[in-house]
Structures are given as C-alpha cells and as structure tokens.
Amino acid sequence: MLLLIRIFSLLPLSVLYCLADGVIYPLVRYVVRYRLKVVRKNIRLSFPEKSEKEQNTIINAFYHHFADLLVEIIYGYRMSDEEMRERFVFENISLVEELAQKNRGVFFMLGHFGNWEWVADIGKRYSDPRIKEYNVYRRLKNPSADKAMLALRHKRGGGGCIEKGQLLRQLVAMRHTSELITIGLISDQKPSPRNAHVWTDFLNQDTAFLDGGEVLARKFGYAVTYVHITSPKRGYYRARFELITDDPASTAPDEITLRYAQLLESNIRLQPELWLWSHNRWKYNRESCK
C-alpha cells in the first residue's frame, strides 16, 4: 500500500482531483455506496430542520470531500513544506507557543473535520525549538494500512505518533525532559459503552463523548485548545486555535469535554460537508450504556 501511495503522490494535485471527481467519488457514492445508510441517517437526524433536498446536497458534498481527502492525504506525502504552508494556514500559532511555554504542554482537541491529517504539520512551524508535536492514533486492524498511515503522519509531522494505549506512559516519560509538547487528540469517536461517561445534546441527539483528553489535562496540568478548521476553497484550509482552558484544575467536572462538544458542533454547522459522517457515531444510546 505504501508503494502505491508513493507512486500516486508523484502526480500533480490537479490530476489527483480529476481522479477524485471521475473515479473515487462516483465509485464510493454510487457503486460501493460506502456507508450510505449511516451517512443518510446521521445527516437526517442532525439536521431535521432541512428539507430532503438540502440533506441530499450535504450528503453529496460530503462524498466529494471524502474523495478529495483521500487524494490530499496521498499528495501530502511528497508536498513541499512551502506548498503546505500555503494550503494549510495556522492563524494564531503564537497562542499555542505561549500556552506550551506556560503549561509545558498543550492538548489540541479536534474532530474528523476538514483535512485533520494536515494539522500535524504544525510541528514544523514552531519558532521555539523546544516545542515538539505529537499525535495520538488508534492502531488500524490492517497491518499494511497501519504502516502506510504511520509513514504519512511521520512525513508531515514535526514530532511523532503515539499509539493510544501508550499515551499515558509516554506522557509520564516526557514529563522529565526539557521538551515542551503539543499533542493532537481526535476526540469525536464514539466511546465504548463502558467508557461513555459524558453525555450532552450534540447535533440534536443525545451523544456520548470521550473524556480522556480532559482526564489527562487535569493530571498533567496541560492547556487545552480546540482546533477550528475551515476550508475557504478546495484544497486549502485554515486552522484557528480556540482556548478551552489554560488551568484545567480550576474547571468543573466534564466542563472541558462539554466545551469541546459545543465548539465542534459550531464548526460542523458552518461547513457540514467537511465532517466524517460515515462514522456510526450514534450506535449506542444512554440507556444501553448503563
């Protein structure tokens, strides 16, 4: 798989977008119908105020973005740092550096939104050489796919990848170094029923959220930000860091997680097609998790 990525990454992005429009989009949307029932249900329940035509517009736009995302991730493998700086702009990176210097660490809480893989490029943008970027990932079941995704993430990131199960151990180890760290946490996956501790109204549905980011922020005293992503045009993104807290110990229980959920929903409502609607986010309800 990695060999195919390396080969296709040599193509200009304009050619890859042609493949996305002419091959990947119709294949995924109309032939394979990739998780179409899940996508349709999620969008229908999230936007009950919209007509069926409006919901279908979001569905089609989502699949177009999904196809774009696949080729953008591949193209990113060989993209120059200069071009990446043009395509993915961090609006207030100075806030992150100030928080890292103050708290020794910053958690970036984000969702499967926009091109979340390119957020890792921030590790190459810091002016303070002490700051290192790490990203938490969940190991893929397919070893070949897992190896390929790790190669892509290491290529773009300025730090490294930490497997979810090793995060606590790694944080304890890094506590005794001179590094200042930023850590990307994608926190919009559904928790397992036994870990569904925080519930809130999210996109018109009773929704459970992972609270691992909040628990770790309290334990280590790291600041927490939300990464608000927008896409002004195809292939271009802007990220703005919104402070959730720089003093996690002073926040109320669940406050960090609930604030993240609010910010994510606001982000989704601005450009709903950019969220990963194919995830079966509402598979469980509150009653079944008791």
LINFEN-V513444 format. One record per pair of residues at least 4 apart in sequence whose C-alpha atoms are under 6 Angstrom apart, sorted by the first residue. I is the first residue (numbers start at 1). J is the second residue. Records with the same first field share a line. If there is no record, write none. Layout:
I->J, J
//
This chain:
2->148
5->9, 74
9->74, 75
16->71
18->22
19->23
20->24, 25, 67, 68
21->25
23->27
24->28, 67
25->29, 64, 67
26->30
27->31, 32
28->32, 33, 34
29->33
35->278
36->40
38->278
39->277, 278
42->46
43->47
44->48
46->203, 204
50->54
58->62, 273
61->273
62->273
65->69
68->72
72->76
77->152
84->88
87->236
88->236, 237, 238
89->238
90->238, 239
91->240
99->103
100->104, 105, 106, 180
103->222
104->180
105->180, 181, 182, 222
106->182, 222, 223, 224
107->182, 183, 224
108->183, 184, 185, 225, 226
109->185, 186, 226
110->186, 226, 227
111->186, 187, 188
112->275, 276
113->274, 275
114->274
120->157
121->156, 157
123->133, 157, 158
124->158
130->179, 180
131->180, 181
132->159, 181
133->158, 159, 181, 182, 183
134->159, 160, 161, 183
135->161, 183, 184
136->161, 162, 163, 164, 185
137->163, 164
138->163, 164
140->146
153->157
190->281
191->195, 196, 210
193->289
196->208
198->208, 209
199->207, 208
200->206, 207
201->205, 206, 207
202->207
211->257
214->256
217->221, 222
218->248, 249
223->245, 246
224->244, 245
225->241, 242, 243, 244
226->241, 242
227->240, 241
228->239, 240
229->238, 239
230->237, 238
231->236, 237
268->272
//
